Structure formats: structure tokens, C-alpha cells
Amino acid sequence: MFSQLILSTLLGLTYSNWTKTPQIKIDNFNQSESAVSINTDNIHHVKYPKAYDLDLYYKNGISKSRNISDYEKINNTQLFQQGCSYLERQIKIEYQILIQLPDDSKYKYTDLVVVGYSAFILTSDNEILVVRNEFNETKLKNVYSKSIDISKHLKVNQFRKPRLLKIRDQIFIISENEAISFDVLDWTNDTLPESRKHQIEEVKSINDIYYDEISNRVFVVAGRQGIIVYNYVNEELKKIYTINLDYNVIKVQTHENYLFILDDKRGIHFVSLKDDNYIIDKFFIPIENPISFVYKNNSFLVITQTNKQIRFGIEILINLQNQEYYYNKFYLQDIELIDVQQIGEYQILIGYDVHKLVKTNIYRDFIDENFYDETDFMIPQIEKIQRIYSSENEYSNSRVEYSLGLTPNYLFVMIIIEKYPEIICSSQNQIEQSYMIIINSTQCNNAEKNPFIVCHEQHFMSLSINEILLDFQSQLIVEVVLILGFIIFIIFLGCGIIMCRRWRFAIENMKSKRRQYVNVQVA
């Protein structure tokens, strides 16, 4: 209730405008069971890469019960080395500088696009710096870089900076007056490859440029001049129409045939896109004084501010089918937020110096509120971050995401290491236990369409940990040693018996000779 009051005050909303308590539905989409038998010198791992959280229930002895009331809920370390414990999901951030400008440099970096492992950087003096990189094992290193002057090819307003946009193998440089493009595959020497000019509608300023891969459309966000929509056909930009809302539009995002529009006063507008026209929906999410936003997996992450210039981030879960939305989580911290950007499955709340990495589309009651306390990182004046590459490491039960980031003074690589939830079972003593594992996930089909559905997968596991038994080879060695020992014992016993008999015969012989000697002396 307290958080709702804070949100209502910050956003200037009444409770009637939003879903205070969403109807969370549990989808028990799968149930499985397993039997685990190990020795006291073994450790058993159970990995859950698709789960965002686990609940572990325990019962002593082997049980066939499927009733949760028959089990006791335990914390993650309660049965450490005495049964099963679990490791929660963890996120770690690392970064390293690849290229740094000298302190007395006359130009700055202004924009970035990533193609493969290479970075194309736009500078304030209208040059493109091409940075070739190599990815070796777990490190990205700079191989070489070169810059090309584009000022002769593109008409640029000296008070505005042009924008870079990647469309497949084409890189577009778009200004308020015109655009040029070139094929990155043709860039093989120290000259700009053959460029192509594109006639675009002249605008006063560009707030954002967005490319939608599914519809193959480019959206040029031009503030109060609206959103100019282009089709990308045969490597050409063909204007379709202009969307006018009579607001200062600052950013757009897309999902299927929806266009989400953010203006700087009212909030998020919804537009249904058609082939040759559009429909502005009545559905609308009110947010006062928004600054930036991103959309991913049925959720918005918005940077906004109050009338007193207090900035914060807010996550909004949305069900597009029935047009319900819920203010899920807000980030009101010491960070002075200025932007939010999307890289892969993660979102970055960008401040001036300190930034925070988060992951949306998880209902706030299903994740520890302190989970993101250690995902802050410090890089001054981030302009842009773009994803390079990600990999799953099954052995370490983790996912690694590599991204290139840009500041006015240097290019850096950022590495996000996400350790998935994992259950670890071990004991130094012989035990028998039963476990019920509730796996909370957003990976089932229903949850992908509706953020108010939580996927529960139940896994029942019986655990038997036994004293160390010798394996076949060890048993064979022991048996051979015992047999050899028995044979040697028999040999020694036989030799002992023979020696005893010989000693006894010798002693009796000596006694007999002694008696004969005594008799001779007496005679």
C-alpha cells in the first residue's frame, strides 16, 4: 500500500487508472520426478537455466507424496552438506577499455553501431572510426582502427549531430537534411566504400531513429513534426506516411504490428500499423514528464521525473490482448537517471556516472527486492551500448553477454555474467530424503503472451546418499590381495608346522642321545 501511495504521488495518478493488484494466474505446465543415488564422496548438481526463482521443500525419508503440505519449506543453506541446498540467480558485471582518446583531443565520440565484432563510431568532427576487434576465448581485444571523413558525402547541420543506423549489412548515416548508406562488407581499405544518397523528408531535429526488423520499416522521430515512417526496400528508404500526435515525441518502440510512442508530457501512446496507414488506439498509459523508455517481453521500463525534477525508473507490465497494465516496480535511488537502453535480455538504467543493470517482466512479489543491489557499475557519460555476442556455458550453468559501449572519450567492452539457479546435493553421512522443487519461470507459452501468468514447474526428487562402496576394480584388487594373503598364510602355516615337527624330532633325538650318554656313564 505504501508503494502504491508513492507511485500515485510521483506519477500524479489516481488508483482508478491502473491495476493495483493484477490477477496472477499460476500455470502448472509441467510435473516431473527423479531418483538420485550417490555416495558420500559425490556431489549432485541440478541446474535450472530457465527459472528466475526456486522454492525448495524437504521431507525426511523417501516419500511418494505429491502434497505440498507434507513437505517443509527450507532456505537455501539450511541443509548445506546435509542434503540439498540451492544457489540463487546471480549477475556480475565486468568491463575493460579498448580505445581511449587523449585528454587534449579536439573531437568526441557521438554514436555507435556494432557489426559482428567491429564497431563503427561517429565522431563530432564527422568522421567514422572503424574499430576491428577479435574475440579470443573470453576476451575482446582491439586489432586495429582507422577513420574516414564523411563530411564531403553528407550535408550536416553543425549544431546537430547525425545518427547511425544499422540495417542488415548496410550502415545509414542520417541527418536532418539527408542520409547516406554504405555496405560494411565493401569496407576493405582506407577509403569510404561506394555510398548511396537517400532523399528523406527534411526535419528540424531528430530525437530518435528506430528500425523494426519484422516490418522492415524505419521510424524517424522528429519531435512535434511527428514520426516519419519509411519502408526499406532494395536498399532504399521509401516514405510511407507521417504519424502526427500534436505532441513532442521523443522515442518509439515496436512489437508485432504495434508502435509504442513516448512523448515528453503525457506518456505512452499505442498505434496499430497497417501497410499504408495507421490507427491511433484509445488505449493509453499515462506517465507525467517521461524522458526515455524501452519495451521487452510485455513490459516497459520508463525513465520519468516529477514536477520537482526527481527522476526515477518505473517498470510497467502490460497485457496487450485485454489492454491491462500494472506499475510493477520503481527505481528511486541515488542515481541521476538520464536514459534507459536495451542490450539483449537486459535493460540498463543510465545515469551520469553510475548505472544499474536490471531484467524486467518478473512480477515484483516473485523476486527478492534486493536482487539488483549489486548490479550497479560506474562508467562516466555513457552514450550508447550495443550487444555483440552471448553464449551459454552448460558446464558452469551460466550465460555470458558481451557488449560494446561508447562514452565521449572511449570505447569499452562490457561483460555480463549471469549464474543460473542451481541445486547442490551432498552429505558426509548416509541419508534418505525427499524434495519438492517449485520452479518459477516466465518461459512457458502462456507467460510469453501474458505477464500476469507465472509458470510453475514441479519437480519431485528422492535422494539417497550412501556410504562409500568399493567399485568393481577395487573389489577385485581386494579379493586378489585377500586370496594371496590367504595363500601366503597357508604357506607360512605349512612351513611352520614342518619346522615345528623338525624341531620336535631334533629335540627328541637329542634327549634320546643324552639318555644313552647318561646310561653309559653309569655303567
C-alpha positions in Angstrom: 0.0 0.0 0.0 2.9 2.4 0.8 4.5 1.8 -2.5 1.2 2.5 -4.3 0.9 5.8 -2.5 4.4 6.7 -3.5 3.7 5.8 -7.1 0.5 7.7 -7.1 2.2 10.8 -5.8 5.2 10.5 -8.1 3.2 9.8 -11.2 0.3 12.2 -10.5 -2.2 9.3 -10.9 -5.3 8.1 -9.2 -5.8 4.4 -8.4 -8.6 4.1 -10.9 -6.2 4.5 -13.8 -4.2 1.3 -13.2 -4.4 -2.2 -11.9 -3.4 -2.1 -8.3 -3.3 -5.9 -7.8 -3.2 -7.9 -11.0 -4.9 -11.2 -11.2 -1.9 -13.5 -11.1 -2.6 -16.9 -12.7 -0.5 -20.0 -12.0 0.2 -22.2 -14.9 1.4 -25.6 -13.7 2.6 -26.6 -17.1 4.9 -29.5 -16.2 5.5 -32.0 -13.4 8.4 -34.4 -13.3 10.2 -36.7 -10.9 13.7 -38.3 -10.5 15.6 -40.6 -8.1 19.1 -39.7 -7.2 21.5 -42.1 -5.6 25.1 -41.0 -4.8 27.9 -41.8 -2.4 29.1 -39.6 0.4 32.2 -38.5 -1.7 30.0 -37.3 -4.6 28.1 -34.0 -5.3 24.9 -33.9 -7.4 24.0 -30.8 -9.4 20.5 -29.9 -10.7 20.5 -26.9 -13.0 17.6 -24.6 -13.9 18.6 -22.1 -16.6 15.0 -21.1 -17.4 14.0 -20.4 -13.8 14.2 -17.0 -12.2 13.5 -18.4 -8.8 13.2 -21.7 -6.9 11.3 -22.8 -3.8 12.7 -25.9 -2.1 10.6 -28.2 0.1 12.0 -31.0 2.2 10.8 -34.3 3.8 12.9 -36.8 5.7 12.9 -40.3 4.2 11.7 -41.5 0.8 8.2 -40.3 0.2 5.7 -40.7 -2.7 3.5 -37.8 -1.6 2.7 -35.0 -4.1 1.0 -32.8 -1.4 3.0 -29.7 -0.6 1.6 -29.7 3.0 3.6 -32.9 3.6 6.9 -31.0 3.0 8.7 -28.4 4.9 10.0 -25.3 3.1 13.7 -24.7 3.7 16.0 -21.8 2.9 18.9 -22.0 0.5 21.6 -23.1 3.0 19.6 -25.0 5.7 20.7 -28.4 4.6 24.2 -27.5 3.3 26.3 -30.7 3.1 23.4 -32.5 4.9 21.2 -32.9 1.9 20.2 -30.3 -0.8 20.8 -26.6 -0.9 20.4 -24.1 -3.7 22.3 -21.2 -5.3 20.2 -18.2 -6.3 20.5 -16.4 -9.6 23.5 -14.0 -9.6 24.6 -11.3 -12.0 28.1 -9.9 -12.3 29.3 -7.1 -14.5 32.9 -6.6 -15.8 34.3 -4.1 -18.3 37.5 -3.1 -19.9 38.6 -0.1 -22.1 39.5 -0.8 -25.7 40.3 2.6 -27.1 40.7 5.9 -25.2 41.0 9.4 -26.6 43.8 11.6 -25.4 42.8 14.3 -22.9 43.5 17.1 -25.3 41.5 15.5 -28.2 39.6 18.1 -30.3 36.8 15.7 -31.1 34.5 13.4 -29.2 32.7 10.1 -29.9 28.9 10.7 -30.6 27.3 7.5 -31.9 28.0 3.7 -32.3 26.8 0.7 -34.3 28.2 -2.8 -33.9 28.6 -5.2 -36.8 29.9 -8.6 -35.8 32.9 -7.8 -33.5 33.6 -4.5 -35.2 32.5 -1.0 -34.1 31.6 1.9 -36.3 32.0 5.1 -34.3 30.8 8.5 -35.4 32.8 11.5 -34.1 31.9 15.1 -33.5 34.1 16.2 -36.5 32.0 14.0 -38.8 34.4 11.1 -39.3 33.7 7.4 -38.9 36.1 5.4 -36.9 36.2 1.7 -37.7 37.4 -0.5 -34.9 38.2 -4.1 -35.8 38.2 -6.5 -32.9 39.0 -10.1 -32.3 37.1 -12.3 -29.8 39.6 -14.7 -28.2 38.3 -17.2 -25.5 36.6 -14.8 -23.1 38.3 -11.5 -24.1 37.7 -8.9 -26.7 40.8 -7.1 -27.9 41.3 -4.3 -30.4 43.1 -5.3 -33.6 43.3 -2.1 -35.5 41.3 1.1 -36.1 41.0 3.7 -38.8 38.9 6.8 -39.5 37.2 8.1 -42.7 36.0 11.6 -43.3 32.3 11.7 -44.3 31.7 15.5 -44.2 32.1 15.6 -48.0 29.4 13.0 -48.5 26.7 14.2 -46.1 25.1 17.6 -45.5 25.2 18.1 -41.8 23.8 20.8 -39.5 26.7 22.0 -37.5 24.5 22.4 -34.4 23.1 18.8 -34.7 24.9 15.5 -34.7 23.9 12.9 -37.3 22.8 9.4 -36.3 24.0 5.9 -37.2 21.6 3.1 -38.0 22.4 -0.5 -39.0 20.0 -2.3 -41.3 21.4 -5.8 -42.1 24.8 -5.2 -43.8 24.0 -1.5 -44.5 25.0 1.4 -42.3 23.0 4.6 -42.6 24.2 8.0 -41.5 21.1 10.1 -41.1 21.0 13.9 -40.6 18.1 16.3 -40.5 18.6 17.0 -44.2 19.6 13.8 -45.9 21.0 10.3 -45.5 23.8 8.2 -46.9 24.5 4.5 -46.6 27.2 2.0 -47.5 27.7 -1.7 -47.3 30.0 -2.7 -44.5 31.2 -5.8 -46.5 32.7 -3.4 -49.1 34.8 -1.6 -46.5 38.1 -3.3 -47.2 40.6 -0.5 -47.5 41.2 3.0 -46.1 38.6 4.7 -48.3 34.9 5.0 -47.7 33.1 2.4 -49.8 30.7 3.5 -52.5 28.0 5.3 -50.7 24.4 5.8 -51.7 22.4 9.0 -51.0 18.8 8.9 -49.8 16.3 11.7 -50.1 14.4 11.9 -46.8 12.0 14.4 -45.5 13.8 17.4 -44.0 13.1 17.9 -40.3 14.2 20.5 -37.7 15.6 17.9 -35.3 15.8 14.1 -34.8 15.1 12.7 -31.3 15.4 9.0 -32.2 15.8 6.6 -35.1 14.4 3.1 -34.8 14.4 0.1 -37.2 11.9 -2.7 -37.0 13.3 -5.9 -38.5 9.9 -7.7 -38.8 8.1 -5.0 -40.8 11.3 -3.7 -42.4 10.5 -0.1 -41.5 12.5 2.8 -40.3 10.9 5.3 -37.9 12.5 8.8 -37.7 11.2 10.6 -34.6 11.1 14.3 -35.2 9.5 15.8 -32.1 6.4 17.8 -32.9 6.9 17.2 -36.6 5.8 13.6 -35.9 7.2 10.2 -36.8 8.2 9.8 -40.5 7.8 6.1 -41.5 9.9 4.6 -44.3 10.0 1.2 -45.9 13.4 -0.3 -46.5 13.1 -1.8 -50.0 16.0 -2.8 -52.3 18.4 -0.9 -50.0 16.3 2.3 -50.5 14.2 4.3 -48.0 10.7 4.8 -49.3 8.4 7.1 -47.3 5.0 5.6 -46.4 3.4 8.3 -44.2 3.9 10.6 -41.2 2.2 9.9 -37.8 1.1 13.1 -36.1 0.1 13.3 -32.5 0.5 17.0 -31.8 3.0 16.1 -29.0 6.7 16.3 -28.7 7.6 12.7 -29.5 10.9 11.6 -28.1 11.2 7.8 -28.7 9.4 4.8 -30.2 9.5 1.0 -29.8 7.6 -1.7 -31.7 6.0 -5.1 -31.1 4.4 -7.1 -34.0 2.0 -4.5 -35.6 2.1 -2.2 -32.6 4.0 1.1 -32.5 4.6 2.4 -28.9 5.2 6.2 -28.9 6.6 8.2 -25.9 6.0 11.9 -25.7 7.6 14.2 -23.2 4.5 15.2 -21.3 1.7 12.6 -21.2 3.0 9.0 -21.5 2.9 6.1 -23.9 0.6 6.1 -26.9 -0.4 3.0 -28.9 -0.6 2.9 -32.7 -1.7 0.0 -34.8 0.3 -0.1 -38.0 -1.1 -1.0 -41.4 0.5 -1.4 -44.8 -0.4 2.1 -46.0 -2.0 3.7 -42.9 -2.2 3.6 -39.1 -4.8 3.8 -36.3 -4.2 5.6 -33.1 -5.7 3.5 -30.3 -7.7 4.9 -27.4 -5.6 2.7 -25.1 -3.0 4.9 -23.4 -0.6 4.6 -20.4 -0.4 8.0 -18.5 3.1 9.0 -17.3 4.0 12.5 -16.5 7.2 14.0 -17.8 8.8 10.9 -19.3 12.3 11.0 -20.6 13.0 7.6 -22.2 11.7 4.1 -22.4 12.3 0.5 -23.8 10.0 -2.4 -24.4 10.8 -6.1 -24.0 8.7 -9.2 -23.3 5.4 -7.5 -22.3 7.0 -4.8 -20.1 8.0 -1.2 -20.4 10.9 0.3 -18.5 10.4 4.1 -18.4 12.6 6.9 -17.1 10.5 9.8 -15.9 10.5 12.7 -13.4 8.2 14.6 -11.1 7.4 18.3 -11.3 10.2 18.8 -8.7 12.7 17.2 -11.1 13.0 13.9 -9.1 14.0 11.3 -11.6 13.2 7.6 -11.3 12.6 4.4 -13.3 9.4 2.5 -13.4 8.6 -0.9 -14.9 5.1 -1.4 -16.3 3.8 -4.9 -17.1 1.3 -4.9 -19.9 -1.2 -7.4 -21.4 -1.8 -6.2 -24.9 -4.7 -8.6 -25.5 -7.0 -7.1 -22.9 -5.1 -3.8 -22.5 -4.4 -4.2 -18.8 -1.2 -2.7 -17.3 0.4 -2.7 -13.9 3.0 -0.5 -12.3 5.2 -3.3 -11.2 8.4 -1.9 -9.8 10.1 1.5 -9.5 13.7 2.5 -9.1 14.1 5.6 -6.9 17.8 5.7 -5.9 20.8 7.9 -5.7 21.4 7.5 -9.4 20.6 10.6 -11.5 18.9 8.8 -14.4 19.0 10.2 -17.9 18.3 7.3 -20.2 17.4 3.6 -20.5 18.8 1.2 -23.1 18.2 -2.4 -24.1 21.0 -4.9 -24.6 19.9 -8.5 -25.2 17.7 -9.7 -22.3 18.8 -6.9 -20.0 18.0 -3.2 -19.5 20.4 -0.6 -18.3 19.3 2.4 -16.3 21.8 5.0 -17.4 22.9 7.8 -15.1 25.7 10.4 -15.5 28.4 8.3 -13.8 26.7 5.3 -12.1 24.3 2.9 -13.9 22.2 -0.1 -13.0 21.5 -3.3 -14.9 18.1 -4.9 -14.4 15.9 -7.5 -16.0 12.1 -6.9 -16.5 9.0 -8.9 -16.9 9.1 -10.5 -13.4 6.2 -9.8 -11.1 7.7 -7.9 -8.1 6.4 -10.3 -5.4 8.2 -13.2 -7.1 11.7 -11.9 -6.8 13.8 -10.6 -3.9 13.7 -6.8 -3.8 17.4 -6.7 -3.1 18.3 -8.8 -6.1 19.7 -5.9 -8.1 21.5 -4.3 -5.3 24.9 -5.4 -6.7 24.3 -4.7 -10.3 25.5 -1.0 -10.2 28.6 -0.1 -12.2 30.5 3.2 -12.8 31.4 4.4 -16.3 31.2 8.2 -16.8 28.9 9.6 -19.5 27.7 6.5 -21.4 26.3 7.5 -24.8 25.3 4.1 -26.2 25.6 0.3 -25.5 25.2 -2.4 -28.2 25.2 -6.1 -27.8 27.9 -8.1 -29.6 27.6 -11.7 -28.6 26.2 -14.1 -26.0 27.0 -17.7 -25.1 25.6 -20.3 -22.8 28.0 -22.3 -20.7 26.4 -25.6 -19.7 29.3 -26.7 -17.5 29.3 -23.6 -15.3 25.5 -23.2 -15.6 25.8 -19.6 -16.7 25.2 -17.1 -19.5 27.7 -14.5 -20.7 26.7 -11.4 -22.6 29.3 -9.3 -24.4 28.5 -5.7 -25.4 30.4 -2.6 -26.7 29.8 0.7 -25.1 30.6 4.3 -26.0 31.4 7.4 -24.0 32.5 10.7 -25.4 36.1 9.7 -24.7 36.5 5.9 -25.1 35.1 2.6 -26.4 34.7 -0.2 -23.8 33.6 -3.8 -23.7 31.1 -4.8 -21.0 30.7 -8.4 -19.9 27.6 -9.6 -18.1 27.9 -12.9 -16.4 24.6 -14.4 -15.2 24.8 -17.5 -13.0 21.6 -19.6 -13.2 19.8 -21.1 -10.2 21.2 -24.4 -9.2 20.6 -27.1 -6.5 23.5 -28.9 -5.0 23.2 -32.1 -3.0 25.8 -33.7 -0.8 26.3 -35.3 2.6 29.1 -36.8 4.6 26.7 -39.3 6.2 24.3 -41.8 4.9 20.8 -40.2 4.4 17.5 -40.6 2.6 15.4 -37.5 1.8 12.6 -36.3 -0.5 12.3 -32.9 -2.1 9.6 -30.9 -3.9 11.1 -28.2 -6.1 8.8 -25.4 -7.3 10.4 -23.7 -10.3 9.1 -20.2 -11.1 9.6 -19.3 -14.7 8.4 -17.0 -17.5 9.4 -19.4 -20.2 6.2 -21.3 -20.9 4.0 -20.2 -23.9 1.2 -18.6 -21.8 3.6 -16.4 -19.9 5.2 -15.2 -23.1 1.8 -13.7 -24.0 0.7 -12.5 -20.6 3.0 -11.1 -17.9 0.4 -11.9 -15.2 0.8 -15.6 -15.7 3.5 -17.3 -13.7 4.8 -20.7 -14.8 5.1 -23.3 -12.0 7.0 -26.4 -12.8 7.0 -29.0 -10.0 9.9 -31.5 -9.7 9.9 -34.3 -7.1 13.3 -35.8 -6.2 14.1 -38.6 -3.9 17.7 -38.5 -2.6 19.8 -41.4 -1.3 23.3 -40.8 -0.2 25.2 -44.0 0.8 28.4 -44.8 2.5 31.3 -45.2 0.1 31.3 -48.6 -1.6 34.3 -50.0 -3.5 33.9 -50.2 -7.2 34.4 -53.5 -9.2 38.1 -52.9 -9.8 38.7 -52.0 -6.2 36.8 -55.1 -5.0 38.8 -57.3 -7.5 42.0 -55.9 -6.1 40.9 -56.5 -2.5 39.8 -60.1 -3.4 43.2 -60.8 -5.1 45.0 -59.4 -2.1 42.9 -61.5 0.3 43.5 -64.6 -1.7 47.2 -64.0 -2.0 47.3 -63.3 1.7 45.4 -66.5 2.5 47.8 -68.5 0.2 50.8 -66.9 1.9 49.3 -67.6 5.3 48.8 -71.3 4.3 52.4 -71.5 3.1 53.7 -69.9 6.3 51.5 -72.2 8.3 52.7 -75.3 6.4 56.3 -74.2 6.8 55.7 -73.5 10.5 54.2 -77.0 11.0 57.1 -78.6 9.2 59.6 -76.6 11.1 57.9 -77.4 14.4 57.9 -81.1 13.6 61.6 -81.0 12.7 62.4 -79.1 15.9 60.4 -81.6 17.9 62.2 -84.5 16.2 65.6 -82.9 16.8 64.8 -82.2 20.4 63.6 -85.8 21.0 66.7 -87.1 19.2 68.9 -85.0 21.5 67.0 -86.3 24.5 67.5 -89.8 23.4 71.2 -89.4 22.8 71.5 -87.7 26.3 69.8 -90.7 28.0 72.1 -93.1 26.2 75.1 -91.0 27.3 74.0 -91.0 30.9 73.4 -94.7 30.9 76.9 -95.3 29.5 78.4 -93.1 32.3 76.5 -95.1 35.0 77.7 -98.4 33.5 
